[in-house]
């Protein structure tokens, strides 16, 4: 961070209530840069923490981001866009001078296309009827 550059004190709260990455960040940082930092510093011991009991599969669920695209940063109910800076996103401290802003971190892996959707598309192609009049 350069001299005289405006900074903001942030912390990031993950799914189990743990705060990570607390520190001063330049308002010129983009959300994508913050997400890279968080994924790199993601606590590995938290990966073993259970999110809840899954009765269908009789196993516990864990949440760990595999890439930056799996992470969403939320501030004041809005998801921060990757290409916008903290200043562009209008991150506010509120009424607390020298306060710390808490952002929520959600891990949401991209959803793969279901096999049934693929099969339906293939079935439509196979069942297509064509007529040729000679």
Long-range contacts (C-beta under 8 A, 24 or more apart in sequence): 1-26, 2-26, 6-87, 8-86, 8-91, 8-93, 8-101, 9-93, 9-98, 9-99, 9-100, 9-101, 10-34, 10-91, 10-100, 10-101, 10-102, 10-103, 11-100, 11-101, 11-102, 11-103, 12-38, 12-73, 12-102, 12-103, 12-104, 12-105, 13-102, 13-103, 13-104, 13-105, 14-46, 14-105, 14-107, 15-51, 15-63, 15-105, 15-106, 15-107, 16-46, 16-49, 16-51, 18-43, 18-46, 19-102, 20-105, 22-100, 25-86, 26-86, 27-85, 27-86, 27-87, 27-91, 28-85, 28-86, 28-87, 29-85, 29-86, 30-82, 30-83, 30-84, 30-85, 30-86, 31-73, 31-80, 31-81, 31-82, 31-83, 31-84, 31-85, 31-86, 31-89, 32-68, 32-82, 32-83, 34-73, 34-80, 34-86, 35-68, 35-71, 35-73, 35-82, 36-68, 38-65, 38-71, 38-105, 39-65, 39-67, 39-68, 39-70, 39-71, 63-107, 64-107, 65-107, 65-109, 66-109, 69-110, 70-107, 70-108, 70-109, 70-110, 71-105, 71-106, 71-107, 71-108, 72-105, 72-106, 72-107, 72-108, 73-103, 73-104, 73-105, 74-103, 74-104, 74-105, 74-106, 75-101, 75-103, 75-104
